[in-house]
Each structure stands twice: as C-alpha cells, then as structure tokens.
C-alpha cells in the first residue's frame, strides 16, 4: 500500500463506501492519515453511584428494569429504566427502535452518556451501550472523534485508519539536523499518536510534529517554486485606466483610503515591467470585491478577459449578480459569464463557448473554472476570492489558463504582517483596514444564558423590521463526546418559540452539498428569516440584509473565527448586532470575548490573538479561519511557523535543489502528485 493509492485499496472501503470519504476530501491513503480527529473521547471508570452534576459524563453499570417505546414530535422515543443504589435513572434514545428487542431486561450493561435532569429524575439521553468487558477495555484510552461528514461515522474512519497503520510505516523525510534542533518526534510515531494517542504527552508531541510539517512543506514548496520561476516580462501593453474614474463616479459611495491604495497597487502592477502576483488582505466587509471589479473592468476595456474564483456556488452567484448590477450602473458593456458545478446542459455549453470566444468578459465561478474542458482566450487577470479555501496548486491551475496572467489572491483573514511576510514570501501585499463609511460599527455584547430571551426578542424585532438573523452552534447534533449547543435541537427549540410566520432554516457541514447550497441560497435571497447554523457559514455567503447574529458557547471559539462569524452581519447600511453567549459559568469574563466586545477591527484582534495565545485546547473548535492548514494554526502556532521558516531557509541556503536529501525530494514529489490528482 502506497500513500498516494486510491482510498479503495484500504480494507473495507469499496466504491460505495468510498463516496462519503471523498465528500470529506479523502481521496487517497495519505488523505485518510491527515483526516485528523477534532477531539477525543475519554471513558471514565464505571460508577456505582450517580452523584454527577448536570452535563457531566458518566458510565453506569446496571441491569435494565423495563423498556418501552412512545412516539413524540415526529420521533420514536425508546426509554429504559435502571436503578443505581435505589435511585431510578431514565435512559432515552431517539429513533433507535431496534433497542426494544436488543436490550434484555435483567441483563447488566454499561451505559455511557451525559447526565441531565427532568425535574428531580436523572436521565441519560442517547447513551452508548457496552458490555462490561467491552467497556473495561476502553477505560483510560483516548479514542478519536472525527469531523462529521454526511454518511461517515467515527467507527468507519477509525477502522480505516487502523487498517492503514497496520499496513504502512511512514518513512522519515526530515533531516535529523531539523528534528534534533526542534525536538520533533519521527513522522510515523506522530501519525499513530494523533489518531490513537498513548497518553496526553504523546498527543502534544504528535500535534507539534504534524503542525511543524504542514508549515515546513508549505513554505518549502512555495520558496522552491518562487526560486525556479523566471520573471515573465509584461507584454500585454500599456493599460488605459480611464474606466477607473468612470466606475468610481457611478458608485453611491467613495472608496476608502485602503481601497484606493490597494487599487493603485494593482494598477501599478499591470503597467509594470513584469507579470506579478498580489495578495489583497482586507478585513471582513472591507470592500475587496469592488477593487477586484475595477481591476477586471480595466482588463476588459483593454481587450482582455478576467476570471474570479469563489469558494462556494452561492458566493460565485452573488458575485455574478453584483457584477451585472455594477456594469449596468457604470454603463459598461462587458459580458458576465457564470460557471459553477450547477451550471449544466445548454447553459454550460454556452458558458464554455463564451469563455473560449476571446470576447473581453468577466468570468465568475468556482473550482469548475480550472477544469480541463474550460479554455480561455486572452485571459490576463485571475482573482481568487477567500484564497485560503484553495490550495496553491488549485490557484496555479487557474492562473495557468492564461499564457500571461496577473494574479490577485484575496483574503478576509487578518494576518499580522510579520506572519504574512513569512507565509506569502514572493507575493506583493496590499492591506485594506477600514470599512466603507456607509457601514455602521457592529454593536457587540457578551451575555450569559439567562439573557437568551432578550436576545430572541431582538431577533424577532429585527426580522419584523425586514432584516434577517443567524444563530451559531458549535455542534451539529447532541453528542456524548462534546458539550455545547447543537443545531438539530436548537432548531427544534426555536421553531417552537418563534412566531409561525418567521421562516427558519438550518445549516451544517455534514449536509449533502446540494442541500447545503440550497439552504445558503434561500438565506441569501431572503426566503429564510433566521438561520441556525454551525461555523460552515463562516465564509461563503454575503447577506447585506442580515443584521443580528448570536454565537452560542462563544468561549469555545478562537478570536479569528469569532470575528469571521461576526462578519456575516453588518454588511449593509443598517445597524447590526452581535451577541456572544458565554456558557462557561465563569464569573470572570473571557479575555477573548472582552476584546471582541471592544473592537470590530480584525487586524487589532489578530495581534491580540497572538499576545493572548497559550496552550489552550489542543483540539476542539478550530481556532481560526486561516490558510488551509489541516492541523497547524498560524496564531496559536506562530512560533512553530517561524521555526519552520528558519528551517526551510537553512536547507535551501545549503542545498537549493535538495539533491542531498532524496527522502525529502521524494516526499515533495508525492505531495505534488496528490495535489494535481485531487484538482
């Protein structure tokens, strides 16, 4: 078994089983190994008594007294009763009818779950069921909990990973001069302990090694590619930029100083001596899109086509509709072409013909733009929106559609300049810090759960005024592995509480892609008043009509992600509100939440995140929406990033082609092959 082999070579994964793995981005063996757990289950010793507080996880060993079914709220409820030292405990499962036959009264089982109280009666909802022998084997172990994807279970992933680890030993590729200097464990041990840690110390060491490697390989690839590139002379001609003033005069607002500066940087680039790449880094809602539009308009007026690639179908369509409106307002006769996975049949054929025609146009789409059948003519500018959602190879695959194409990548993740210079060496960097003047600062509040009723009243008030709202939950559904509000139960609660005429939707990552896109589209087009969502909404939908957001269990999130989530509102000219619900029960406010309450400035927050970072939770809710690393985090792992950068530079200074490091060269080639095969 090789790391680049298709996932179907793994024992137990056939063509049908492979489908949900592919939905999770797992195409080959290496992808499976790097599908890291999001958290871990710890099984406590079996308890003979029940003295746990609400929400605590317990394992009760007891025989079932009786078991019965009833139907309520569209669900089948299976309830069993057990007695723990004379105390009656209810066990409740939803839609698991088989349990009525499989659980035998009088037989002793171990029930593992979280304690809740219905009146004074304790109950475990959705507890796991084990035999005593099965459970004793797991006590003290850390078992992986993986990110949820529709059709995949933890057991399926765990079994597949075990099968791979039984067949493969990952060969070390980093030179000892680096592993010794930074006290890094070997790569094979790291992979084994990230999935099945021997203990807490080995888990920390495994994560450190894998995070270091992500930074190291990213920077090494980037710098070697930059070193190999020869500067391409700009032969596209001198660009006439008079259309810039025409567009600015048609706008109902003035560009901010940051927008003007970024635009001038781009105009200097296109009239410069060489074809260049530029990163435009702008805070959430800072107005990067209008800068992109003006740059594309300059290209069109000079006879060239431009393409902008968005990470989701909804965002691509929003760009498409926005560009058509801007063209009409500015009096520009430039065709706009949309190409996404949902553009099919005659519409797709026409889009491909229009792109290949060479008529100067705005081409807007998703990753569908860099597929082989898409042939551009006169492509001179490629823009990647929310660049961290695409890999380097994906961005390059689109840029290579043009023989000479300028490249702009846009990011809403505010990265401190010191780290941006490390991550984007070779790219020119423009930064937009201000927000358009028409946007009012978001009003922030940190609240405790007792104020939820007041929050709901604000939602209803805003919706009655014609606006929309969002509520964020950290979990998809009830889980015995993690604490926090979940979308499924929260949705049902809100449907009961809110007036019937308010339309409510729900959104989460494991949903089928088509269903997810439909939910986002309905919210973007105001068919849905209130959306209950996980962090999947963090990027990919721009709804100027949304004015209020509430983030449940806010203390579980990192600063960068909270700021990205807050950016889903306040994108229009109405006053917007953000409420962070702190469910920690702590009398001392979270420093992160207090900083968010005081400031809407993403760059200030990014630097504050660096100053406040500490060990924190090794796993759990992702800490930031940064560059698409799977396990590394540019904020919490800033020191590792600097060490990886120093290591890359040391190696390239001594061996620019890595001829003396065949294992590393081989690993880089395998990595490159994987990225191209996954395009």
C-alpha positions in Angstrom: 0.0 0.0 0.0 1.4 3.4 -1.1 0.4 6.8 0.4 -0.9 8.0 -3.0 -3.0 4.9 -3.7 -6.8 5.5 -4.1 -8.8 5.1 -0.9 -10.4 2.0 -2.2 -7.1 0.0 -1.6 -7.9 0.2 2.2 -9.5 -2.9 3.5 -13.3 -2.4 4.0 -13.6 0.6 1.6 -15.3 -0.3 -1.7 -16.7 2.0 -4.4 -19.9 2.6 -2.4 -18.1 3.2 1.0 -15.6 5.5 -0.7 -18.3 8.1 -1.7 -18.6 9.7 1.8 -14.8 9.6 2.3 -14.5 11.6 -1.0 -17.1 14.0 0.2 -14.8 14.6 3.2 -11.8 15.3 0.9 -10.3 11.8 1.4 -9.2 10.5 -2.0 -6.1 8.6 -1.2 -4.4 6.8 1.7 -2.4 9.9 2.7 -5.6 12.0 2.9 -7.0 9.5 5.3 -4.0 9.7 7.6 -4.3 13.5 7.6 -8.0 13.5 8.3 -7.2 14.4 11.9 -9.5 13.9 14.9 -11.3 17.1 16.0 -11.4 15.8 19.6 -11.1 12.7 21.7 -13.4 10.6 23.9 -12.3 9.7 27.4 -14.1 6.8 29.1 -14.2 7.1 32.9 -14.3 4.3 35.3 -17.7 2.6 35.8 -19.6 4.4 38.6 -21.6 2.5 41.2 -23.4 5.7 42.3 -24.9 8.7 40.5 -23.7 11.9 42.1 -22.9 13.8 38.9 -23.8 17.4 38.1 -25.9 18.2 35.0 -23.8 17.8 31.8 -21.2 15.5 33.4 -20.3 12.3 31.5 -20.8 9.1 33.5 -20.6 5.3 32.9 -23.3 3.4 34.8 -23.3 -0.4 35.2 -26.8 -1.6 35.9 -29.4 -4.2 34.7 -32.4 -2.9 32.6 -35.6 -3.0 34.6 -38.0 -2.3 31.8 -38.1 -0.8 28.3 -40.8 0.8 26.3 -41.5 3.0 23.2 -43.6 6.0 22.5 -44.0 8.5 19.6 -43.5 12.2 20.2 -42.7 15.2 18.0 -42.2 13.1 14.9 -39.7 10.8 16.7 -39.7 7.4 18.2 -38.5 7.6 21.8 -37.2 4.4 23.3 -36.9 4.7 27.1 -35.4 2.2 29.6 -35.2 2.4 33.4 -32.3 1.3 35.5 -31.7 1.5 39.3 -28.4 2.7 40.8 -28.3 2.1 44.5 -32.1 2.6 44.7 -32.1 5.7 42.5 -34.1 5.4 39.3 -32.4 6.7 36.2 -34.1 7.0 32.8 -32.3 6.2 29.6 -33.7 7.8 26.4 -32.9 7.2 22.7 -34.3 8.8 19.6 -35.3 6.8 16.5 -33.5 3.6 17.6 -36.4 1.1 17.6 -34.1 -1.9 17.4 -33.2 -1.3 21.1 -36.5 -2.5 22.4 -35.6 -6.0 21.1 -31.9 -6.0 21.7 -31.9 -4.7 25.3 -32.9 -7.6 27.6 -34.4 -6.8 31.0 -32.3 -8.1 33.8 -29.1 -8.1 31.8 -26.3 -5.8 33.2 -25.0 -3.3 30.7 -22.7 -0.2 30.9 -24.5 3.0 29.8 -22.2 5.9 28.9 -23.5 9.4 28.4 -24.2 12.8 29.9 -26.4 13.4 32.9 -29.4 15.7 32.6 -32.4 16.1 35.0 -36.1 16.0 34.2 -37.4 17.5 37.3 -35.6 15.6 40.0 -35.2 12.4 37.9 -31.8 11.9 36.3 -31.6 10.7 32.7 -29.0 9.9 30.1 -30.0 10.9 26.5 -28.6 8.9 23.7 -26.2 6.9 25.9 -23.8 4.4 24.3 -24.3 0.8 25.3 -21.5 -1.7 26.1 -21.0 -5.0 27.8 -18.9 -4.7 31.0 -15.9 -6.5 29.3 -16.1 -4.2 26.3 -16.2 -1.1 28.4 -13.3 -2.1 30.7 -11.0 -2.4 27.7 -11.6 1.3 26.8 -11.2 2.9 30.3 -8.2 5.2 30.2 -8.0 5.2 26.4 -8.3 8.3 24.2 -10.4 7.4 21.2 -10.7 9.8 18.2 -13.7 11.8 17.3 -13.6 12.9 13.7 -15.1 15.9 11.9 -18.7 15.0 10.8 -19.4 14.4 7.1 -22.7 13.0 5.7 -22.5 9.2 5.5 -19.3 8.9 7.6 -19.1 7.6 11.2 -16.3 7.7 13.7 -16.2 3.9 13.6 -15.8 3.8 9.8 -12.9 6.2 9.9 -11.3 4.6 12.9 -11.4 1.2 11.3 -9.9 2.5 8.0 -7.1 4.3 9.8 -6.2 1.2 11.8 -6.1 -0.8 8.6 -3.7 1.7 7.0 -1.4 1.9 10.1 -1.3 -1.9 10.2 0.0 -1.9 6.5 2.2 1.2 6.3 5.2 2.6 8.1 5.7 6.2 7.1 9.3 6.9 6.2 11.0 9.8 7.8 11.8 12.6 5.3 13.0 15.5 7.5 16.8 15.6 8.1 18.0 14.9 11.6 19.5 18.4 11.8 15.9 19.7 11.9 14.2 17.0 14.0 17.0 17.2 16.6 17.1 21.0 16.8 13.4 21.4 17.4 12.9 18.1 19.4 10.5 16.6 16.9 9.3 13.0 17.1 9.5 10.8 14.0 6.7 11.1 11.5 5.4 7.6 11.8 5.0 7.9 15.6 3.3 11.3 15.1 0.6 9.8 12.8 0.0 6.9 15.1 -0.4 9.1 18.1 -2.5 11.8 16.5 -5.2 9.1 15.9 -4.6 6.9 18.9 -2.5 8.7 21.5 -0.6 6.7 24.0 -1.1 9.5 26.5 -1.6 13.3 26.7 2.2 14.0 26.4 2.5 11.9 23.1 -0.6 13.7 21.7 1.0 17.1 22.3 4.2 15.9 20.6 2.4 14.4 17.7 0.5 17.6 17.0 3.6 19.6 17.3 5.4 17.5 14.7 2.5 17.4 12.2 1.8 21.2 12.6 5.5 21.9 12.0 5.5 19.7 8.9 2.5 21.5 7.5 4.2 24.8 7.8 7.6 23.4 6.6 6.2 21.7 3.5 4.0 24.7 2.6 6.9 27.2 2.8 9.4 24.8 1.1 7.1 24.3 -1.9 6.4 28.0 -2.1 10.0 29.1 -1.9 11.3 26.4 -4.3 8.6 27.4 -6.8 9.5 31.0 -6.5 13.2 30.3 -6.9 12.5 28.2 -10.0 10.2 30.8 -11.6 11.8 33.2 -14.1 10.2 36.6 -14.1 7.8 36.9 -17.0 8.0 40.1 -19.0 4.7 42.0 -19.2 4.0 42.2 -23.0 0.3 42.9 -22.6 0.9 46.5 -23.4 0.3 49.8 -21.6 -3.2 49.7 -20.0 -5.6 52.6 -20.4 -7.1 53.1 -16.9 -9.7 55.9 -17.7 -12.5 53.5 -16.9 -11.5 53.6 -13.2 -12.8 57.2 -12.8 -16.0 56.3 -14.7 -16.7 53.5 -12.3 -15.9 55.5 -9.2 -18.2 58.3 -10.3 -21.1 55.8 -10.6 -20.7 54.4 -7.1 -23.0 55.7 -4.4 -20.0 55.9 -2.0 -16.4 56.9 -2.0 -13.7 54.3 -1.9 -11.8 54.2 1.4 -8.2 55.1 1.6 -7.3 51.4 1.9 -9.3 50.5 -1.2 -7.7 53.4 -3.1 -4.3 52.2 -2.0 -4.9 48.5 -3.0 -6.4 49.6 -6.3 -3.3 51.8 -7.1 -1.1 48.9 -6.2 -2.9 46.7 -8.8 -2.8 49.4 -11.5 1.0 49.8 -10.9 1.4 46.1 -11.2 -0.4 45.8 -14.6 1.6 48.7 -16.0 4.8 47.4 -14.6 7.7 45.5 -16.3 6.8 42.0 -15.1 3.7 39.8 -14.6 3.1 39.8 -10.8 1.1 38.1 -8.0 -0.5 40.2 -5.3 -2.3 39.4 -2.0 -5.1 41.8 -1.1 -5.7 41.3 2.6 -8.8 43.0 3.8 -10.8 42.7 7.0 -14.3 41.2 6.9 -16.6 43.6 5.0 -13.7 46.0 4.0 -14.8 46.1 0.3 -12.2 43.9 -1.5 -14.8 42.9 -4.2 -15.2 46.4 -5.7 -11.4 46.6 -6.0 -11.4 43.3 -7.9 -14.3 44.5 -10.1 -12.5 47.7 -11.1 -9.3 45.8 -11.9 -11.3 43.4 -14.1 -13.0 46.3 -15.8 -9.6 47.8 -16.7 -8.7 44.5 -18.3 -12.0 44.3 -20.3 -11.6 47.9 -21.5 -8.2 47.0 -22.8 -9.4 43.8 -24.7 -8.7 41.1 -22.1 -10.8 38.6 -20.1 -10.6 38.2 -16.3 -11.7 35.4 -14.0 -12.6 35.4 -10.4 -12.9 32.1 -8.4 -15.1 31.9 -5.3 -15.1 29.0 -2.8 -18.9 28.3 -2.9 -21.6 28.3 -5.5 -23.6 30.8 -3.5 -20.8 33.3 -3.3 -20.0 32.9 -7.0 -23.6 33.6 -8.0 -23.6 36.6 -5.6 -20.5 38.0 -7.4 -22.1 37.3 -10.8 -25.3 39.2 -9.9 -23.3 42.0 -8.3 -21.0 42.4 -11.3 -24.0 42.6 -13.7 -25.5 45.4 -11.5 -22.2 47.3 -11.3 -21.8 47.1 -15.1 -25.3 48.5 -15.6 -24.7 51.3 -13.1 -21.3 52.2 -14.6 -22.6 51.9 -18.2 -20.1 49.1 -19.1 -20.9 46.7 -21.9 -19.0 43.8 -20.6 -20.5 40.2 -20.7 -20.6 38.4 -17.3 -20.2 34.6 -17.6 -21.1 32.2 -14.7 -19.6 28.8 -14.5 -20.2 26.5 -11.4 -21.0 22.9 -10.9 -24.7 23.7 -11.1 -24.5 25.3 -14.5 -25.3 22.3 -16.8 -26.7 21.4 -20.2 -27.2 24.2 -22.7 -26.2 26.9 -20.2 -22.9 25.2 -19.5 -22.2 24.7 -23.3 -22.9 28.4 -23.9 -20.7 29.4 -20.9 -17.8 27.4 -22.2 -18.2 28.8 -25.7 -18.3 32.4 -24.4 -15.2 31.8 -22.3 -13.3 30.4 -25.3 -14.5 33.1 -27.7 -11.9 35.7 -26.6 -14.6 38.4 -26.2 -13.4 40.5 -23.2 -15.6 39.5 -20.3 -15.9 38.8 -16.6 -15.8 35.1 -15.9 -17.1 34.2 -12.4 -17.1 30.7 -11.0 -16.0 28.1 -8.5 -13.3 25.4 -8.9 -15.1 24.5 -12.1 -13.1 27.2 -13.8 -9.8 25.3 -13.8 -11.2 22.0 -15.2 -9.6 20.8 -18.4 -12.6 21.5 -20.7 -12.5 25.2 -19.8 -10.4 27.0 -22.4 -9.7 30.7 -22.0 -8.6 33.1 -24.7 -6.9 36.4 -23.8 -7.1 35.7 -20.0 -4.9 38.4 -18.4 -6.1 38.5 -14.7 -7.0 35.7 -12.3 -8.5 36.6 -8.9 -9.0 34.0 -6.2 -11.5 35.1 -3.5 -11.1 33.7 0.0 -7.8 32.3 -1.1 -7.2 30.1 1.9 -10.0 27.9 0.7 -7.9 26.8 -2.3 -4.6 25.1 -2.4 -1.5 26.6 -4.2 -1.9 24.0 -7.0 -5.6 24.9 -7.5 -4.8 28.6 -7.7 -2.0 28.0 -10.1 -4.1 25.7 -12.2 -6.4 28.6 -13.0 -3.7 31.1 -13.5 -2.0 28.8 -16.0 -5.1 29.0 -18.2 -3.6 32.3 -19.4 -0.2 32.5 -21.1 0.4 35.8 -19.3 -1.9 36.4 -16.4 -1.6 38.7 -13.5 -2.8 37.0 -10.2 -4.6 38.5 -7.3 -5.5 36.5 -4.2 -7.9 38.0 -1.7 -8.2 37.0 2.0 -10.6 38.2 4.7 -8.4 36.6 7.4 -6.5 39.3 9.1 -2.9 38.0 9.4 -0.3 40.1 11.3 2.2 41.5 8.8 5.1 39.7 10.4 3.4 36.3 9.8 2.0 37.3 6.3 5.6 38.1 5.1 6.6 34.5 6.1 3.5 32.9 4.6 3.4 34.9 1.4 7.1 35.4 0.5 7.2 36.3 -3.2 3.8 37.9 -3.2 3.2 41.7 -3.1 0.9 42.5 -0.2 -1.8 45.2 0.0 -3.9 45.7 3.1 -7.3 47.3 3.5 -8.1 48.1 7.1 -11.0 50.5 7.0 -14.7 49.6 6.4 -16.8 51.5 3.9 -18.3 54.6 5.5 -21.9 53.5 4.8 -21.4 50.6 7.3 -22.2 51.3 10.9 -19.9 49.6 13.5 -21.5 46.4 14.8 -22.8 46.7 18.4 -21.4 43.8 20.4 -22.5 42.2 23.7 -21.2 39.3 25.8 -24.2 37.7 27.5 -24.9 34.7 29.8 -27.6 32.1 29.0 -30.1 33.8 31.3 -30.4 36.7 28.7 -31.3 34.4 25.7 -35.0 35.6 26.0 -33.9 39.2 25.5 -31.7 38.1 22.5 -34.7 36.2 20.9 -36.8 39.4 21.3 -34.1 41.3 19.4 -34.1 38.8 16.6 -37.9 39.0 16.3 -37.8 42.8 16.3 -35.1 42.9 13.5 -37.0 40.3 11.4 -40.2 42.3 11.8 -38.3 45.3 10.5 -37.5 43.3 7.4 -34.0 42.1 8.3 -32.5 38.6 8.9 -30.6 36.8 11.6 -28.2 34.0 12.3 -27.6 31.8 15.4 -24.3 29.8 15.5 -24.0 26.5 17.4 -20.7 24.6 17.8 -22.2 21.2 17.3 -24.4 19.5 14.6 -26.4 17.2 16.9 -26.4 16.0 20.5 -23.1 14.3 21.3 -21.7 12.2 24.1 -18.2 13.4 23.1 -18.5 17.2 23.3 -20.5 19.7 25.2 -22.3 22.7 23.7 -25.4 23.7 21.8 -26.3 21.8 18.7 -28.1 22.8 15.5 -30.6 19.9 15.5 -32.1 20.5 19.0 -31.6 24.3 18.8 -33.6 24.4 15.5 -36.5 22.5 17.1 -36.5 24.8 20.1 -36.5 28.0 18.0 -39.3 26.6 15.8 -41.4 26.2 19.0 -40.5 29.5 20.5 -40.6 31.9 17.5 -43.9 33.1 15.8 -45.1 30.8 13.0 -44.7 33.4 10.2 -40.9 33.6 10.7 -39.2 31.2 8.4 -36.3 29.3 10.0 -33.6 27.2 8.2 -30.7 25.1 9.5 -27.3 24.6 8.0 -24.3 22.3 8.9 -21.3 20.8 7.2 -22.4 17.1 7.0 -25.4 18.0 4.9 -25.3 16.9 1.2 -23.6 19.6 -0.9 -26.8 20.4 -3.0 -28.9 20.7 0.1 -26.3 23.0 1.8 -26.1 25.2 -1.3 -29.9 25.5 -1.4 -30.2 26.5 2.3 -27.5 29.2 1.8 -29.2 30.3 -1.4 -32.6 30.6 0.3 -31.0 32.7 3.1 -29.1 34.9 0.6 -32.3 35.6 -1.3 -34.2 36.4 2.0 -36.5 33.4 1.6 -35.3 32.4 5.1 -35.6 34.9 8.0 -33.4 33.1 10.6 -30.7 30.6 10.0 -29.5 28.2 12.7 -26.0 27.1 11.6 -22.6 25.7 12.5 -19.5 27.6 11.5 -19.9 26.4 8.0 -21.5 29.8 7.3 -18.2 31.4 8.3 -17.3 32.0 4.7 -19.4 31.7 1.6 -22.5 33.9 1.9 -22.8 37.7 1.7 -26.2 38.8 3.0 -26.4 42.6 3.5 -29.9 42.2 4.9 -28.6 40.2 7.9 -28.3 42.4 11.0 -28.2 40.2 14.1 -26.1 37.2 15.0 -25.8 35.2 18.2 -22.9 32.8 18.8 -23.6 30.1 21.3 -20.8 28.7 23.5 -18.7 31.6 22.2 -15.9 30.9 24.7 -15.2 27.7 22.8 -14.1 29.6 19.7 -10.9 31.4 18.8 -10.7 35.1 18.2 -10.2 34.9 14.5 -13.1 32.6 13.9 -15.5 34.6 16.1 -14.5 37.7 14.1 -15.2 35.9 10.8 -18.6 34.7 12.1 -19.5 38.2 13.3 -18.7 39.4 9.8 -21.8 37.6 8.5 -23.8 40.7 9.6 -23.3 44.4 9.2 -22.6 44.2 5.5 -25.4 46.7 4.6 -26.2 50.2 5.8 -28.4 49.2 8.8 -27.3 48.9 12.4 -26.1 45.4 13.1 -25.8 43.5 16.4 -23.6 40.6 17.6 -24.2 38.6 20.8 -21.6 36.2 22.2 -23.2 33.8 24.6 -20.7 32.7 27.3 -21.9 29.4 28.7 -18.7 28.7 30.8 -20.4 29.8 34.0 -17.2 31.7 34.9 -17.6 34.9 36.9 -14.5 36.3 35.2 -15.3 37.3 31.5 -13.2 35.6 28.9 -10.4 37.9 27.7 -11.1 36.9 24.1 -14.7 37.9 24.4 -14.0 41.1 26.1 -11.5 42.1 23.3 -14.2 41.3 20.7 -16.7 43.3 22.6 -14.5 46.4 22.5 -13.2 46.1 18.9 -14.5 45.3 15.4 -11.0 45.7 13.9 -9.8 42.3 12.6 -6.1 43.4 12.5 -6.2 44.6 16.1 -7.8 41.3 17.0 -5.2 39.2 15.1 -2.4 40.9 17.0 -4.3 40.5 20.3 -4.8 36.8 19.5 -1.0 36.4 19.2 -0.4 38.2 22.5 -3.0 36.1 24.3 -2.2 32.7 22.8 -1.3 29.9 25.1 -1.6 26.2 25.1 -5.4 26.4 25.1 -7.3 23.4 23.8 -5.1 21.2 21.7 -8.2 20.2 19.8 -11.8 21.3 19.6 -13.4 24.0 17.6 -11.0 25.3 15.0 -9.2 28.4 16.3 -9.0 30.4 13.1 -10.1 30.7 9.5 -6.6 31.0 8.3 -4.6 29.5 5.4 -6.0 26.0 4.7 -3.8 24.0 7.1 -5.4 20.9 8.5 -3.8 20.9 11.9 -1.5 23.9 12.2 -2.8 27.3 13.3 -0.9 30.5 12.3 -2.0 32.2 15.6 -1.5 29.5 18.2 1.4 28.0 16.4 3.2 31.3 15.4 6.4 30.1 17.0 6.4 26.9 15.0 5.7 28.9 11.8 8.9 30.9 12.4 10.9 27.8 13.2 9.7 26.1 10.1 10.5 29.2 8.1 14.1 29.3 9.5 14.5 25.6 8.8 13.4 26.0 5.2 15.8 28.8 4.6 18.7 26.9 6.3 18.1 23.9 4.0 17.8 26.0 0.8 20.9 28.0 1.6 22.9 24.9 1.9 21.3 22.7 -0.8 19.0 24.8 -3.1 17.9 21.7 -5.1 17.7 19.3 -2.2 19.9 16.9 -4.1 21.4 15.7 -0.8 18.0 14.9 0.7 16.4 12.3 -1.6 13.7 11.3 1.0 12.5 14.9 1.2 12.6 15.3 -2.6 10.6 12.1 -2.9 8.0 13.3 -0.3 7.6 16.6 -2.1 7.0 14.8 -5.4 4.4 12.6 -3.8 2.7 15.7 -2.3 2.7 17.4 -5.7 1.2 14.4 -7.4 -1.6 14.2 -4.8 -2.5 17.9 -5.2 -2.7 17.6 -9.0 -4.7 14.4 -8.9 -7.2 16.0 -6.5 -7.9 19.0 -8.7 
